[in-house]
Amino acid sequence: MKHSSGILDNKSLGNVVSELKENIAAGCTLSMVSALFSLYAYDELKRELAKINNFRLLVPSLNDEESFLNNLHGNNLDRRLRNRLDVARIARECSEWLKQKCEVRPLPSSVHQNLIHLAHANNGEHLAIVGSSTFTTDGLGIVPSEAHHMNTCFRNSEEAHSLIKWFDELWDSGRKSDDFGDILQEALALIYSDKTPQQVYFLTLFNIFRDFIGELDEDKIIKTQTGIKSTQVRQKLYKFQRDGVLGAIDKIERYNGCIIADSVGLGKTFEALAIIKYYELRNDRVLVLCPKKLRENWTLYTVNDKRNIMASDRFNYDVLNHTDLTRLRGMSGEINLETLNWGNYDLIVIDESHNFRNNPARKDDSLTRYSKLMNDIIKAGVKTKVLMLSATPVNNRMNDLKNQVAFIVEAKDEALKSNGIASIEQTLKMAQTRFNTWLSLDGSQRTTESLLETLNFDYFKLLDLLTIARSRKHIEKYYDMSEIGKFPERLRPVNIKTDIDTERRFPALESINRDI
């Protein structure tokens, strides 16, 4: 054993785990201040730790027990160790060792240094290591880490003895409670206990859908201080429509846009009005783009009109026609297109967005509705969020969807890379290829189930991220229909056959055809 103090950086100047392995001797006592405790760190030192008589663990800043317990499994640097799939064995052995030799005390206040102290080490003297390292694999230098650790190893018994006095003072100020020790043992038991097939199944489902759990928590999604809950438009919505509004706002805030593709008749316009009102209450400027024939459907709610059932909400959005995008001058309602600041809208709502499913290329670089919308509104000026409404976002091919998604991501193909979609174009291209393969199957094989199995997973991921699409059957299955009422049933078609010549002035077609 060296007798001089030194630096341990878990790199070229030595690591903590080697120092402990060298100096832990039979009958010694171990005292430790560490905010984290890893099972894999224990497993690396279990032979040495079995020799000690007593282990005191002081956990500082223990205001979040869940965080401490979650770190029992290690961190992302322990992937290689996790892949051995022996954490249950380690947890069971660690539990027994802690029961026999360990006392744990939580310390509510923080401690800026971690400490490992050995009393009666190999040479009978004290040894102390104080610094940044916690009792984890990267903290002890068991696995490589990019972190820059700085620890001082005091091999002089007198220096180390002064540190144990400091530890004793902290230990005495800690809470004497068996509760945390019991909680720690319960956490370890949860790791090493046998799991039923049902538990494994539920855990698998949780990890698949964990990103979507709680996504419709209203208090987390919307800023209630805006007063959106007291607006007339929100109060008129059914439960399924309110869920649609929440989901759309969540997607708009996360990914900059959303496509509401609910079936015809489910109230996409009312959902959009509630979303518009939410952003208006945040002082955002809103533009609605709609086909000319639907213009009055939108302008009605912005004027003082008896038919405006939401007059008290005082909507103040602008409305333009799709055709106005290629007009350079003139008036559209009360808006002067020549002087309009196209790039100053915070939110744009596109009704019947499937009209923008094509992005035609022109040799003369002349203005198209698509290019105007993309370049002068979405990409220009302030950051623009996008809400699209369409019952049929995909008409003929997946490229229809790609061109509409481009508005949300500002034509950046890798915009959703962090969400598991490396390339939007390639995802939709693969989906189109697989869809074509499905179309070529025999009629008996061309089923909905086979289509779902054929399409690539990242295609469904893309739909989950950016779209909300529900049918009447979906609403009937998952919502209380007593609030909504029964959807009207479509009557069976009645075929009416009439004669061309009811007054019998012309010969029958059969005789004319025979004469010809």
C-alpha positions in Angstrom: 0.0 0.0 0.0 1.3 3.5 -0.9 1.6 5.9 2.0 1.4 9.2 0.1 -1.8 11.0 -0.9 -2.7 11.1 -4.6 -5.2 12.0 -7.3 -7.6 9.4 -8.7 -9.3 10.5 -12.0 -10.5 7.0 -13.1 -8.2 7.4 -16.1 -4.5 7.8 -16.3 -4.0 8.8 -12.7 -5.7 5.6 -11.3 -9.2 4.6 -10.5 -11.2 4.3 -7.3 -12.2 0.6 -7.8 -8.5 -0.5 -7.9 -7.7 1.4 -4.8 -10.6 -0.3 -2.9 -9.7 -3.8 -4.1 -6.2 -3.3 -3.0 -7.0 -2.0 0.5 -10.2 -3.6 1.7 -9.1 -6.2 4.3 -10.9 -8.7 6.5 -12.4 -7.1 9.5 -12.3 -3.5 8.3 -15.2 -1.1 8.4 -16.5 0.9 5.4 -18.2 4.3 5.7 -19.5 6.1 2.6 -21.3 9.3 1.6 -22.8 8.8 -1.9 -25.9 10.2 -3.6 -26.1 7.1 -5.8 -25.8 3.3 -5.3 -25.4 0.9 -8.2 -25.9 -2.9 -8.1 -23.2 -3.3 -10.8 -20.7 -1.4 -8.7 -21.5 -3.7 -5.8 -21.1 -6.8 -8.0 -17.7 -5.7 -9.1 -16.6 -5.4 -5.4 -18.7 -8.1 -3.8 -15.7 -10.4 -3.0 -13.9 -7.5 -1.2 -17.1 -6.2 0.4 -17.8 -9.7 1.9 -14.7 -9.2 4.1 -15.9 -6.1 5.9 -17.5 -6.1 9.3 -19.7 -3.1 9.0 -20.9 -0.7 6.2 -22.5 2.7 6.9 -24.1 4.4 3.9 -25.1 8.0 4.2 -27.3 9.3 1.3 -27.4 13.1 1.0 -30.1 15.2 -0.6 -32.7 12.4 -0.4 -35.7 14.4 -1.3 -36.4 12.1 -4.3 -36.4 8.5 -3.2 -37.6 7.3 -6.6 -34.5 8.8 -8.3 -32.2 7.0 -5.9 -34.0 3.7 -6.3 -34.1 3.9 -10.1 -30.3 4.3 -10.1 -30.0 0.8 -8.6 -30.2 -0.5 -12.1 -27.2 1.6 -13.2 -27.2 4.1 -16.0 -26.7 4.1 -19.8 -23.0 3.3 -19.4 -23.9 -0.1 -17.9 -25.5 -1.4 -21.1 -22.9 -4.1 -21.5 -23.4 -5.2 -17.9 -27.2 -5.2 -18.3 -26.9 -7.4 -21.3 -25.6 -10.2 -19.1 -29.2 -10.4 -17.7 -28.1 -11.3 -14.2 -29.4 -8.3 -12.3 -31.8 -10.5 -10.4 -28.9 -12.5 -9.0 -26.9 -9.4 -8.1 -30.0 -7.8 -6.4 -30.6 -10.9 -4.3 -26.9 -11.1 -3.2 -26.8 -7.4 -2.5 -30.0 -7.6 -0.4 -28.5 -10.3 1.8 -25.3 -8.4 2.2 -27.0 -5.2 3.1 -29.2 -7.0 5.7 -26.1 -8.5 7.4 -23.7 -5.6 7.3 -25.3 -2.3 6.3 -27.0 0.6 8.0 -28.4 3.3 5.8 -29.3 6.8 6.8 -30.8 9.6 4.6 -29.5 13.1 4.9 -32.0 15.8 3.8 -29.3 18.4 3.0 -26.8 18.2 0.2 -23.1 17.3 0.6 -20.8 18.7 -2.1 -18.3 15.9 -1.9 -18.6 12.1 -1.8 -16.6 10.1 0.6 -15.3 6.5 0.9 -13.5 5.7 4.1 -11.9 2.5 5.2 -10.9 1.9 8.8 -8.3 -0.7 9.5 -7.4 -1.3 5.8 -4.7 -3.7 4.6 -1.9 -2.1 6.7 -4.2 -1.5 9.7 -4.4 2.2 9.0 -7.2 4.5 7.7 -7.7 5.2 4.0 -10.1 7.8 2.6 -11.2 8.8 -0.9 -13.0 12.1 -1.2 -14.2 13.8 -4.4 -16.8 13.5 -7.2 -17.1 9.8 -7.4 -20.4 8.1 -6.4 -20.8 4.4 -5.8 -21.6 3.7 -9.5 -19.7 1.9 -12.2 -18.5 5.1 -13.8 -17.9 6.8 -10.5 -15.6 4.0 -9.4 -13.9 3.7 -12.8 -15.3 0.3 -13.6 -16.6 1.4 -17.0 -15.1 4.1 -19.2 -16.8 7.5 -18.9 -16.4 10.9 -20.6 -17.0 12.5 -17.2 -14.0 14.2 -15.6 -13.8 12.8 -12.1 -11.5 14.3 -9.5 -10.8 12.4 -6.3 -8.1 12.7 -3.6 -6.9 9.5 -2.0 -5.6 10.1 1.6 -3.4 7.1 2.4 -2.0 8.8 5.5 -3.9 7.5 8.6 -3.9 10.9 10.3 -5.4 12.7 7.3 -8.0 10.0 6.7 -8.9 9.9 10.4 -9.9 13.6 10.3 -12.3 12.8 7.5 -14.0 10.0 9.4 -14.6 12.6 12.2 -16.4 14.7 9.6 -18.4 11.7 8.5 -19.4 10.8 12.0 -20.8 14.3 12.5 -22.9 13.9 9.3 -23.9 10.5 10.4 -25.2 11.7 13.7 -27.1 14.5 12.0 -28.8 12.0 9.6 -32.3 10.6 10.3 -32.3 7.4 12.3 -35.0 5.6 10.5 -35.7 2.0 9.4 -38.1 3.2 6.8 -35.6 4.0 4.1 -33.8 0.7 4.7 -37.1 -1.1 4.3 -37.9 0.9 1.1 -34.4 -0.1 -0.3 -35.0 -3.8 0.5 -38.4 -3.6 -1.2 -36.9 -2.1 -4.3 -34.3 -4.9 -4.4 -37.0 -7.5 -3.9 -38.9 -6.1 -6.8 -35.8 -6.6 -9.0 -35.0 -10.2 -8.0 -38.5 -11.6 -7.5 -40.0 -13.8 -10.2 -42.3 -12.1 -12.6 -45.5 -13.5 -14.0 -46.1 -13.7 -17.7 -48.8 -11.0 -17.2 -46.3 -8.6 -15.6 -43.9 -9.1 -18.4 -46.6 -8.5 -20.9 -47.7 -5.3 -19.2 -44.1 -4.1 -18.9 -43.6 -4.7 -22.6 -46.7 -2.6 -23.4 -45.6 0.1 -21.1 -42.2 0.4 -22.8 -43.9 0.5 -26.2 -46.4 3.1 -25.4 -44.6 5.0 -22.6 -44.3 8.2 -24.8 -48.0 8.3 -25.1 -49.0 7.7 -21.4 -50.5 10.8 -19.9 -50.3 12.7 -23.2 -53.9 13.9 -22.7 -53.4 15.3 -19.3 -55.1 18.6 -19.7 -53.2 20.4 -17.0 -49.9 19.5 -18.5 -50.8 20.4 -22.1 -52.7 23.7 -22.0 -52.0 26.8 -20.1 -55.2 27.1 -18.1 -54.4 30.7 -17.1 -55.4 31.7 -20.6 -59.0 31.2 -19.7 -59.6 28.6 -22.4 -61.8 26.5 -20.1 -64.4 29.3 -19.7 -64.8 30.0 -23.5 -68.0 29.2 -25.2 -66.5 27.2 -27.9 -64.9 24.8 -25.5 -68.1 24.4 -23.5 -69.9 23.4 -26.7 -67.5 20.5 -27.4 -68.3 16.9 -26.7 -65.8 14.8 -24.7 -64.3 13.2 -27.8 -63.9 16.6 -29.4 -62.2 18.0 -26.3 -59.8 15.1 -26.4 -59.1 15.9 -30.1 -58.4 19.5 -29.2 -56.0 18.5 -26.4 -54.2 16.0 -28.6 -53.9 18.5 -31.4 -52.5 21.2 -29.1 -50.0 18.7 -27.7 -48.8 17.8 -31.2 -48.6 21.4 -32.3 -46.5 22.3 -29.2 -44.2 19.3 -29.6 -43.8 18.9 -33.3 -45.0 22.3 -34.6 -48.2 21.0 -36.3 -51.0 18.4 -36.5 -53.3 17.0 -39.1 -56.9 16.4 -37.8 -58.3 13.7 -40.1 -61.5 12.8 -38.3 -64.3 11.4 -40.4 -66.8 13.7 -42.0 -69.4 15.0 -39.5 -67.3 14.6 -36.3 -66.9 18.4 -35.9 -63.4 19.2 -37.2 -64.3 22.8 -37.7 -65.4 23.2 -34.0 -62.3 21.5 -32.8 -60.2 23.9 -34.9 -62.1 26.9 -33.5 -61.3 25.8 -30.0 -57.6 25.4 -30.9 -57.7 28.8 -32.6 -59.2 30.4 -29.5 -56.5 28.9 -27.3 -53.8 30.5 -29.4 -55.7 33.8 -29.7 -55.8 33.9 -25.9 -52.0 33.7 -26.0 -52.0 36.7 -28.3 -51.0 34.7 -31.3 -52.0 35.9 -34.8 -54.0 33.3 -36.7 -54.8 32.8 -40.4 -57.4 30.4 -41.7 -56.9 29.2 -45.3 -60.0 27.5 -46.8 -61.7 26.8 -50.2 -63.7 29.8 -51.4 -67.0 27.8 -51.1 -66.3 27.3 -47.4 -65.3 30.8 -46.7 -68.5 31.8 -44.9 -68.2 28.8 -42.6 -65.2 30.5 -41.1 -66.0 34.2 -41.4 -69.3 33.7 -39.7 -67.6 33.3 -36.3 -65.7 36.6 -36.6 -68.6 38.9 -37.3 -71.5 40.4 -35.4 -74.2 38.1 -36.8 -77.2 36.4 -35.3 -76.1 33.1 -36.7 -72.8 33.4 -34.8 -73.4 31.1 -31.8 -70.0 31.9 -30.3 -70.2 35.7 -30.5 -69.1 36.1 -26.9 -65.7 34.5 -27.7 -64.9 37.4 -30.1 -62.8 35.5 -32.6 -60.3 37.7 -34.4 -58.6 35.4 -37.0 -58.0 36.3 -40.6 -59.7 34.2 -43.4 -58.3 33.8 -46.9 -59.2 31.6 -49.8 -56.8 29.0 -51.2 -56.9 30.9 -54.5 -55.7 34.1 -52.7 -52.3 32.6 -52.4 -51.5 33.2 -56.0 -53.0 36.7 -56.2 -50.5 39.6 -55.9 -53.1 42.4 -55.5 -56.7 43.1 -54.8 -59.0 42.5 -51.8 -60.0 39.3 -50.1 -62.8 40.4 -47.8 -61.3 43.3 -45.9 -57.7 42.1 -46.5 -55.5 43.9 -49.0 -53.4 41.2 -50.5 -50.8 43.6 -51.9 -49.8 44.9 -48.5 -50.5 41.8 -46.4 -47.6 40.7 -44.2 -47.8 37.0 -45.0 -44.9 36.0 -42.7 -46.4 37.4 -39.5 -48.8 34.6 -38.6 -48.1 32.4 -35.5 -50.7 29.8 -36.4 -52.1 28.8 -39.8 -55.2 26.6 -40.1 -55.6 24.9 -43.5 -59.1 23.6 -44.1 -59.4 20.8 -46.8 -55.6 20.5 -46.6 -55.6 17.7 -49.2 -55.9 20.4 -51.8 -52.2 20.9 -51.1 -51.3 17.3 -51.6 -49.3 18.2 -54.7 -46.2 20.3 -55.0 -46.0 20.8 -58.8 -42.6 21.7 -60.2 -42.6 24.5 -62.8 -39.9 25.2 -65.3 -40.5 28.9 -65.2 -40.4 29.1 -61.4 -43.8 30.8 -61.4 -45.8 31.1 -58.2 -47.9 28.1 -57.0 -50.2 27.9 -54.1 -47.9 25.3 -52.5 -44.7 27.3 -52.9 -46.4 30.5 -51.7 -47.7 28.8 -48.5 -44.3 27.2 -47.8 -41.9 30.0 -48.6 -43.9 33.2 -47.8 -45.9 32.1 -44.8 -44.4 29.1 -43.1 -40.7 29.6 -43.7 -40.7 33.4 -43.7 -41.1 35.7 -40.7 -42.1 34.5 -37.3 -42.2 30.8 -36.4 -45.5 29.4 -37.8 -47.4 26.5 -36.3 -49.6 24.5 -38.6 -53.0 22.9 -38.1 -54.5 21.0 -41.1 -58.0 19.7 -41.5 -58.9 16.9 -43.9 -61.0 13.8 -43.9 -58.9 12.4 -46.7 -55.2 13.5 -46.2 -54.1 10.6 -48.5 -56.0 10.4 -51.8 -54.0 8.3 -54.1 -50.4 7.9 -52.8 -48.3 8.4 -49.8 -46.7 11.4 -51.4 -50.0 13.2 -50.7 -49.2 12.9 -47.0 -45.5 13.8 -47.4 -46.4 17.2 -49.1 -48.7 18.1 -46.2 -46.3 17.0 -43.5 -43.7 19.2 -45.1 -45.6 22.2 -43.9 -45.3 21.1 -40.3 -41.5 20.3 -40.5 -40.8 23.2 -42.9 -39.6 20.7 -45.6 -36.9 19.3 -43.3 -36.7 15.6 -44.1 -34.8 14.7 -40.8 -37.0 16.9 -38.5 -38.4 13.9 -36.7 -35.1 12.0 -36.4 -35.1 12.3 -32.6 -38.5 10.6 -32.6 -37.3 7.5 -34.4 -38.0 8.6 -38.0 -34.6 9.1 -39.7 -36.2 10.3 -43.0 -39.8 11.2 -43.6 -39.5 10.7 -47.3 -37.9 7.3 -47.0 -40.6 6.2 -44.5 -43.4 7.1 -46.8 -41.6 5.7 -49.8 -41.2 2.4 -48.1 -44.9 2.5 -47.0 -45.9 3.1 -50.6 -43.8 0.2 -51.9 -45.3 -2.1 -49.3 -48.8 -0.8 -50.0 -48.3 -1.6 -53.7 -47.2 -5.1 -52.8 -50.4 -5.5 -50.7 -52.5 -4.3 -53.7 -51.0 -7.1 -55.9 -52.3 -9.8 -53.6 -55.3 -12.0 -54.3 -58.6 -10.7 -53.1 -58.8 -13.3 -50.3 -55.3 -12.2 -49.0 -55.9 -8.4 -49.4 -57.4 -7.8 -45.9 -57.0 -5.0 -43.4 -55.0 -7.3 -41.1 -52.5 -8.2 -43.9 -52.1 -4.5 -44.7 -51.3 -3.6 -41.1 -48.7 -6.4 -41.0 -47.3 -5.3 -44.4 -46.7 -1.6 -43.7 -43.5 -0.5 -41.9 -43.6 0.4 -38.3 -42.1 3.9 -38.7 -45.1 4.8 -40.9 -47.4 4.2 -38.1 -45.1 6.1 -35.8 -45.3 9.1 -38.2 -49.1 8.9 -38.1 -49.1 8.7 -34.3 -46.8 11.8 -34.0 -48.6 14.1 -36.4 -52.2 13.0 -37.1 -55.5 12.5 -35.2 -57.9 10.3 -37.2 -61.1 8.9 -35.7 -64.1 7.3 -37.2 -67.7 7.1 -35.9 -67.0 3.5 -34.9 -64.1 4.7 -32.8 -66.2 7.2 -31.0 -69.0 4.7 -30.4 -66.5 2.2 -29.0 -64.5 4.4 -26.7 -66.9 7.2 -25.6 -70.1 7.4 -23.7 -72.8 7.7 -26.4 -75.4 8.9 -23.9 -73.7 12.3 -23.9 -73.4 12.5 -27.7 -76.5 10.8 -28.8 -76.8 8.2 -31.5 -75.2 8.9 -34.9 -77.8 9.0 -37.7 -78.0 5.8 -39.7 -77.5 6.0 -43.4 -80.6 4.9 -45.3 -80.3 2.1 -47.8 -80.3 3.5 -51.4 -83.6 3.3 -53.2 -83.1 2.6 -56.9 -85.7 4.4 -59.2 -86.0 3.3 -62.8 -87.9 5.6 -65.1 -88.7 5.4 -68.8 -87.1 7.9 -71.1 -90.3 8.3 -73.1 -93.2 8.3 -70.7 -95.7 9.4 -73.4 -94.7 6.6 -75.8 -94.0 9.0 -78.7 -90.7 7.3 -79.7 -90.0 3.7 -80.5 -88.3 1.5 -77.9 -84.5 1.5 -77.8 -84.5 -2.2 -78.4 -86.3 -1.8 -81.7 -84.0 1.1 -82.7 -81.0 -1.0 -81.9 -82.4 -3.8 -84.0 -83.1 -1.5 -87.0 -79.5 -0.1 -86.9 
